[in-house]
């Protein structure tokens, strides 16, 4: 435990004290560059996969709709509308 009060001593003279507070992480995980690049690569692949899935699912709705529905008559009997 490196916490405490420290002072430098030279030629019999002592300098002012330095109070040191140091916290050690007991549950920390070291992350190196390979781990970070793996996480970033997995995130990019997952994002691309999700974008392709959304594109494929949304693209199916357009193929099922026929063009005839764009030209429907709003009023079936034109004699009622003048």
C-alpha distances in whole Angstrom, upper triangle without the diagonal:
4,6,9,12,13,17,19,22,25,28,27,26,23,22,21,18,16,13,11,10,8,9,9,12,13,17,17,20,20,24,26,29,31,30,30,34,35,34,36,39,39,39,42,44,43,45,48,48,48,51,53,53,54,57,58,58,60,62,64,65,67,69,70,72,75,77,80,77,77,81,82,84,83,86,88,92,92,95,93,92,94
4,6,9,10,13,16,18,22,25,24,23,20,19,18,15,12,11,8,8,7,9,10,13,15,19,18,21,21,24,26,29,31,30,30,34,35,34,36,39,39,39,42,44,44,45,48,49,49,51,54,54,55,57,59,59,60,63,65,66,67,69,71,72,76,77,80,78,78,81,82,85,83,87,89,92,93,96,94,92,94
4,7,9,13,16,19,22,25,24,23,19,18,16,13,10,8,5,5,6,9,10,14,16,19,20,23,23,26,28,31,33,32,32,35,37,36,37,40,41,40,43,45,45,46,49,50,50,52,54,55,55,58,60,60,61,63,65,66,68,70,71,72,76,77,80,78,78,81,82,84,83,86,88,92,92,95,93,91,93
4,6,10,13,16,20,23,21,20,16,15,13,10,8,6,5,7,9,12,14,18,20,23,23,26,26,30,31,34,37,36,35,39,40,39,41,44,44,44,47,49,49,49,52,54,53,55,58,58,58,61,63,63,64,67,69,69,71,73,75,76,79,81,83,81,81,84,85,87,86,89,91,95,95,98,96,94,96
4,7,11,13,17,20,18,16,13,12,10,6,5,5,6,9,12,15,17,21,23,26,26,29,29,32,33,36,39,38,38,41,43,42,43,46,47,46,49,51,51,52,55,56,56,57,60,61,61,63,65,66,66,69,71,72,73,76,77,78,82,83,86,83,83,86,87,89,88,91,93,97,97,100,98,96,98
4,7,10,13,17,15,14,10,9,8,5,5,6,8,11,13,17,19,22,24,28,27,30,29,32,33,36,39,38,38,41,43,42,43,46,47,47,49,52,52,52,55,57,56,58,61,61,62,64,66,66,67,70,72,73,74,76,78,79,83,84,87,84,84,87,88,91,89,93,95,98,98,101,99,97,99
4,6,10,13,12,10,7,6,6,5,6,9,11,14,16,20,22,26,28,31,31,33,32,35,35,38,41,41,40,43,45,45,46,49,50,49,52,54,54,55,57,59,59,60,63,64,64,66,69,69,70,72,74,75,77,79,81,82,85,86,89,87,86,90,91,93,92,95,97,101,101,104,102,100,101
4,7,10,10,8,6,5,8,8,9,12,14,17,19,23,24,28,30,33,32,34,33,36,36,38,41,41,41,44,46,45,46,49,51,50,52,55,55,56,58,60,60,62,64,65,66,68,70,71,71,73,76,77,78,80,82,83,86,87,90,88,88,91,92,95,93,97,99,102,103,106,104,101,103
4,7,6,6,4,6,9,10,12,15,17,21,22,26,27,31,33,36,36,38,36,39,39,41,44,44,44,47,49,49,50,53,54,54,56,58,59,59,62,64,64,65,68,69,69,71,74,74,75,77,79,80,82,84,86,87,90,91,94,92,91,95,96,99,97,101,103,106,106,109,107,105,107
4,5,5,7,8,12,14,15,19,20,24,25,29,30,34,36,39,38,40,39,41,41,43,46,46,46,48,51,51,52,54,56,56,58,60,61,61,64,66,66,67,70,71,71,73,75,76,77,79,81,83,84,86,88,89,92,93,96,94,93,97,98,101,99,103,105,108,108,111,109,107,109
4,6,8,11,15,16,19,22,24,27,29,33,34,38,40,43,42,44,42,45,44,46,49,50,50,52,54,54,55,58,60,60,61,64,65,65,67,69,70,71,73,75,75,77,79,80,81,83,85,86,87,90,91,93,96,97,100,98,97,101,102,104,103,107,109,112,112,115,113,111,113
4,7,10,13,15,18,21,23,26,28,32,33,37,39,42,42,44,43,45,45,47,50,51,51,53,55,55,56,59,60,60,62,65,65,66,68,70,70,72,74,75,76,78,80,81,81,83,86,87,88,90,92,93,96,97,100,98,97,101,102,105,103,107,109,112,112,115,113,111,113
4,7,10,12,15,18,21,24,27,30,32,36,38,41,40,43,41,44,44,46,49,49,49,52,54,54,54,57,59,59,60,63,64,64,66,68,68,70,72,73,74,76,78,79,79,81,84,85,86,88,90,91,94,95,98,96,95,99,100,102,101,104,106,110,110,113,111,108,110
4,7,8,11,15,17,21,23,27,29,32,35,38,37,39,38,41,42,44,47,47,46,49,51,51,52,55,56,56,58,60,60,61,64,65,65,67,69,70,70,73,75,75,76,78,81,82,83,85,87,88,91,92,95,93,92,96,97,99,97,101,103,106,107,109,107,105,107
4,6,9,13,15,19,21,25,27,31,33,36,35,38,37,39,39,41,45,45,44,47,49,48,49,52,53,53,55,58,58,58,61,63,63,64,67,68,68,70,72,73,73,75,78,79,80,82,84,85,88,89,92,90,89,92,93,96,94,98,100,103,103,106,104,102,103
4,7,10,13,16,19,23,25,29,32,35,34,36,36,38,39,41,44,44,43,46,48,47,48,51,52,51,53,56,56,56,59,61,61,62,65,66,66,68,70,71,71,73,76,77,78,80,82,83,86,87,90,87,86,90,91,93,92,95,97,101,101,104,101,99,101
4,6,10,13,16,20,22,26,28,31,31,33,33,35,36,39,42,41,41,44,46,45,46,49,50,49,51,54,54,54,57,59,58,60,63,64,63,66,68,68,69,71,74,74,76,78,80,81,84,85,88,86,85,88,89,91,90,93,96,99,99,102,100,97,99
4,6,10,13,16,19,22,25,28,27,30,29,32,33,35,38,38,37,40,42,41,42,45,46,45,48,50,50,50,53,55,55,56,59,60,60,62,64,65,65,68,70,71,72,74,76,77,80,81,84,82,81,85,86,88,86,90,92,95,95,98,96,94,96
4,7,10,13,16,20,22,25,25,28,28,30,32,34,37,36,36,39,41,39,40,44,44,44,46,49,48,49,52,53,53,54,57,58,58,60,63,63,63,66,68,69,70,73,74,75,78,79,82,80,79,83,84,86,84,88,90,93,93,96,94,92,94
4,6,10,13,16,19,22,21,24,24,27,28,31,34,33,32,35,37,36,37,40,41,40,43,45,45,46,49,50,50,51,54,55,55,57,59,60,60,63,65,66,67,70,71,72,76,77,80,77,77,80,81,84,82,85,88,91,91,94,92,90,92
4,7,10,13,16,19,18,22,22,25,27,29,32,31,30,34,35,34,35,38,39,38,41,43,43,43,46,47,47,49,52,52,52,55,57,57,57,60,62,63,65,67,68,69,73,74,77,74,74,78,78,81,79,82,84,88,88,91,89,87,89
4,7,10,13,16,15,18,18,21,23,26,29,27,27,30,32,30,32,35,35,35,38,40,40,40,43,45,44,46,49,49,49,52,54,54,55,58,60,60,62,64,66,67,70,72,75,72,72,76,76,79,77,81,83,86,87,90,87,86,88
4,7,9,12,12,15,16,19,21,24,27,25,25,28,29,28,30,33,33,32,35,38,37,38,41,42,41,43,46,46,47,49,51,51,52,55,57,58,59,62,63,64,68,69,72,70,69,73,74,76,75,78,80,83,84,87,85,83,85
4,6,9,9,12,13,16,19,22,24,22,23,26,27,26,28,31,31,31,34,36,35,36,39,40,40,42,45,45,45,48,50,50,51,54,55,56,58,60,62,63,67,68,71,69,69,72,73,76,74,78,80,83,84,87,85,83,85
4,6,6,9,11,14,17,20,22,20,20,24,24,23,25,28,28,27,31,32,32,33,36,37,36,39,41,41,42,45,46,46,48,50,52,53,55,57,58,60,63,65,68,65,65,69,70,72,71,75,76,80,81,84,82,80,82
4,6,9,11,15,18,22,23,20,21,25,25,23,26,29,28,28,31,33,32,34,37,37,37,39,42,41,42,45,47,46,48,51,52,53,55,57,58,60,63,65,68,66,66,70,70,73,72,75,77,80,81,84,82,81,83
4,7,10,13,16,20,21,18,19,22,22,20,23,26,25,25,28,30,28,30,33,33,33,36,38,38,39,42,43,43,44,47,48,50,52,53,54,56,60,62,64,62,63,66,67,70,68,72,73,77,78,81,79,77,80
4,7,9,13,16,17,15,15,19,19,18,20,23,22,23,26,27,27,28,31,32,32,34,36,36,37,40,41,41,43,45,47,48,50,52,53,55,58,60,63,61,61,65,66,68,67,71,72,76,77,80,78,77,79
4,6,10,13,14,11,12,16,16,15,17,20,19,20,23,24,24,26,29,29,29,32,34,34,35,38,39,39,41,43,45,46,48,50,51,53,57,58,61,59,60,63,64,67,66,70,71,75,76,79,77,76,78
4,7,10,11,9,11,14,14,14,16,19,19,20,22,24,24,26,28,29,30,32,34,34,36,38,39,40,42,44,45,47,49,50,52,54,57,59,62,60,60,64,65,68,67,71,72,76,76,80,78,77,79
4,7,8,6,7,10,11,11,13,15,16,16,19,21,21,23,25,26,27,29,31,31,33,35,36,37,39,40,42,44,46,47,49,51,54,56,59,57,57,61,62,65,64,68,69,73,74,77,75,74,76
4,6,5,7,9,10,11,13,14,16,17,19,20,21,23,25,26,27,29,31,32,33,35,37,38,39,41,43,45,46,48,50,51,55,56,59,58,58,61,63,66,65,69,70,74,75,78,77,75,77
4,5,5,6,9,10,11,12,14,15,17,18,20,21,23,24,26,27,29,30,32,33,35,36,37,39,41,43,44,45,48,49,52,54,57,56,55,59,61,64,64,67,69,72,73,76,75,73,75
4,6,5,6,9,10,10,12,14,15,16,18,20,21,22,24,26,27,28,30,32,33,34,36,37,39,42,43,44,46,48,51,52,56,55,54,58,60,63,63,66,68,71,72,75,74,72,75
4,5,5,6,9,10,11,12,14,15,16,18,20,21,22,24,26,27,29,30,32,33,34,36,38,40,41,43,44,47,50,51,55,53,53,57,58,61,61,65,66,70,70,74,72,71,73
4,5,5,6,9,10,11,12,14,15,17,19,20,21,23,25,26,27,29,30,32,33,34,37,39,40,41,43,45,48,50,53,51,51,55,56,59,59,63,64,68,68,72,70,68,71
4,5,5,6,9,10,11,12,14,15,17,18,20,21,23,24,26,27,29,30,32,33,35,37,38,39,42,43,46,48,51,50,50,53,55,58,58,62,63,66,67,70,69,67,70
4,5,5,6,9,10,11,12,14,15,16,18,20,21,22,24,26,27,28,30,31,33,36,37,38,40,42,45,47,50,49,49,52,54,57,57,61,62,65,66,70,68,67,69
4,5,5,6,9,10,10,12,14,15,16,18,20,21,22,24,26,27,28,30,32,34,35,37,39,40,44,45,48,47,47,51,52,55,55,58,60,63,64,67,66,64,67
4,5,5,6,9,10,11,12,14,15,16,18,20,21,23,24,26,27,28,31,33,34,35,37,39,42,43,47,45,45,49,50,53,53,57,58,62,62,66,64,63,65
4,5,5,6,9,10,11,12,14,15,17,18,20,21,23,24,26,27,29,31,32,33,36,38,41,42,45,44,44,48,49,53,53,56,57,61,61,65,64,62,65
4,5,5,6,9,10,10,12,14,15,16,18,20,21,22,24,25,27,30,31,32,34,36,39,41,44,43,43,47,48,51,51,55,56,59,60,64,63,61,64
4,6,5,6,9,10,10,12,14,15,16,18,20,21,22,24,26,28,29,31,33,34,38,39,42,41,41,45,46,49,49,52,54,57,58,61,60,58,61
4,5,5,6,9,10,11,12,14,15,16,18,20,21,22,25,27,28,29,31,33,36,37,41,39,39,43,44,48,48,51,52,56,56,60,59,57,59
4,5,5,6,9,10,11,12,14,15,17,18,20,21,23,25,26,27,30,32,35,36,40,39,38,42,44,47,47,51,52,55,56,60,59,57,59
4,5,5,6,9,10,10,12,14,15,16,18,20,21,24,25,26,28,30,33,35,38,37,37,41,42,45,45,49,50,53,54,58,57,55,58
4,5,5,6,9,10,11,12,14,15,16,18,20,22,23,25,27,28,32,33,36,35,35,39,40,43,43,47,48,51,52,55,54,53,55
4,5,5,6,9,10,10,12,14,15,16,19,21,22,23,25,27,30,31,35,34,33,37,39,42,42,46,47,50,51,55,54,52,54
4,5,5,6,9,10,11,12,14,15,17,19,21,22,24,26,29,31,34,33,33,37,38,42,42,45,46,50,50,54,53,52,54
4,5,5,6,9,10,11,12,14,16,18,19,21,22,24,27,29,32,31,31,35,36,39,39,43,44,47,48,52,51,49,52
4,5,5,6,9,10,11,12,15,16,17,19,21,22,26,27,30,29,29,33,34,37,37,41,42,46,46,50,49,47,50
4,5,5,6,9,10,10,13,15,16,17,19,21,24,26,29,28,28,32,33,37,37,41,41,45,46,49,49,47,50
4,5,5,6,9,10,11,13,15,16,18,20,23,25,28,27,28,31,32,36,36,39,40,44,45,48,47,46,49
4,5,5,6,8,10,12,13,15,16,18,21,23,26,25,25,29,30,33,33,37,38,41,42,46,45,43,46
4,6,5,6,9,10,11,13,15,17,19,21,24,23,23,27,28,32,32,36,37,40,41,44,44,42,45
4,6,5,6,9,10,11,13,15,18,20,23,23,23,27,28,32,32,36,36,40,41,44,44,42,45
4,5,6,7,10,11,12,14,17,20,22,21,22,26,27,30,30,34,34,38,39,42,42,41,43
4,6,6,7,10,11,12,16,17,20,19,19,23,24,27,27,31,32,35,36,40,39,38,40
4,6,6,7,9,11,14,15,19,18,18,22,23,27,27,31,31,35,36,39,39,38,40
4,5,5,7,9,12,15,17,17,18,21,22,26,27,30,30,34,35,38,38,37,40
4,6,5,7,10,13,15,14,15,18,19,23,23,27,27,31,32,35,35,34,36
4,6,6,8,10,13,12,13,16,18,21,22,26,26,30,30,34,34,32,35
4,6,8,10,13,13,14,17,18,22,24,27,27,30,31,35,35,34,36
4,6,10,12,11,13,16,17,20,22,25,24,28,29,33,33,32,35
4,7,9,8,9,13,13,17,18,21,21,25,26,29,29,28,31
4,5,6,8,10,11,15,17,20,20,23,24,28,28,27,30
4,5,6,8,10,13,16,19,18,22,22,26,26,25,27
4,5,6,7,11,13,16,15,18,19,23,23,22,25
4,5,6,9,11,14,14,18,18,22,22,21,24
4,6,9,11,14,15,18,18,22,22,20,23
4,6,9,12,12,15,15,19,19,17,20
4,6,9,9,12,13,16,16,15,18
4,5,6,9,9,13,13,12,15
4,6,9,9,13,12,10,14
4,6,6,9,8,8,11
4,6,9,9,10,13
4,5,6,8,11
4,5,5,8
4,5,7
4,6
4
